[in-house]
Amino acid sequence: MYLSDTITAISTGMNNAGIGIIRISGEGSFKIASAIFRLSSGKSVNTFESHRVYYGFITDDGKTVDEVLLIALRSPKSYTTEDTIEIDCHGGNLVMRRILKIILSKGARLAEPGEFTKRAFLNGRMDLSEAEAVTDVINSSNEYALNNSIKQLTGKLTEKIRLLRDKIKYEIAYIESALDDPEHYDLSGYYLRLSNVTDEICDELVSLKKSFNEGRIISEGINTVILGKPNVGKSSLLNLLTGEETAIVTDIAGTTRDALKQDIVMNGLSLKITDTAGIRETDDIIEKIGVDKALESAKDADLILMMIDSSEEIDETDIKIFDFIKDKNAIILLNKSDLKQKVSENDVKKFTQKCIMSISAKDETGIEEFKAKINEMFLKGTIDYNDEVILTNERHLYLIENSIQSLEEVKNSISAEMPEDFVSIDLKNAYEYLGTITGEQTGDDIIDEIFSKFCMGK
């Protein structure tokens, strides 16, 4: 009964805009639309052809509510595979809510978050990994994230997972057949072939697993912290990268007391960038708290940009920062290259082997090379042009790790020359873990949890 309900929701943002979209899906969609939509010709919605746009008016008790376009989509050729009506109305908050209220009064119920996509999944239009990609597309913050989400939406991950499952399924079927009918299926020497097949599948899964860190960077952004002494140009760099006066810049040391955070997109990658208080010994309690917060922020950073004033000599504080970043991804930026230099790249190399680059935040020199270096550090290939599948979903990572573990158990059983039925159990486990990625082995509770994270109207 729950899935047979006719559902509705506003599918565009609740801000005043030129156009708003209200979606209705389910068996009663055309009946409800016929009760509220009026054409000047008097033609009924029930007679509308699929995939046509109709111009008319939404009415309530004979009164016109709004001038709209109505799109009719008949089952199964719609997003949910159900009869669907989409109403393009004016995008005012009040008018959208008014139309939604009228639709609800005619028998529809308000859709839950992600329920339209959930129905598309349950009705077989897409698998679970493709459905998850829908929300990834919506939440994409940069070109790399968008392109990778589109790949998953169009079935690239599904294709790879199904190929691997087919290989495992063949081996399970062969073992089961041999155990049931030993006269016609010979298992002598079989373990050698199974070992090779298992190695091949493991290699592909390990490759997917390794792509996750790159995928996280693509989807979530690079957690970046700017670190350095006071007045080395940290805030100037932040302002330059954001293109606006985000941070106050003065000649007074210790101007930045708290961490300033800003999200930017740079050469297709997202950076979650934090400008921190200058690192130095101080008796100022507030400034000291800022210094402690700066070091705390840097502990979990994906990238540290250590800035040095190249017009001043390296001192003990710089050396302490070098030691702090020794085990971290870092770029050393020799700022103020427009001034007379007292520190060279060779001077810095005495203390660290990190990447060193000369820039001027004031004159904007060296910035393009610096941006290119970040892409080189975090991206191994041209992700938007190749067919490589990049893992971005933690649920998928967990299931792939479990699949690898099950296949490792298969290898252990082969090495120990265990009976074939033991091997079959672990192969089935790997098969089911991979099936959970695409939704072929997934329980209702997991499905409900996944779609509850979707936005309303999708």
PyMOL commands that set and color helices and strands:
alter all, ss='L'
color gray80, all
select helices_A, chain A and resi 29-36+45-47+93-105+115-122+128-139+143-153+156-180+190-220+234-242+285-299+316-324+345-349+367-378+394-415+420-438+444-451
alter helices_A, ss='H'
color red, helices_A
select strands_A, chain A and resi 7-10+17-25+37-38+52-60+63-73+84-91+109-110+222-228+260-266+269-275+303-309+330-335+355-358
alter strands_A, ss='S'
color yellow, strands_A
deselect
rebuild
show_as cartoon
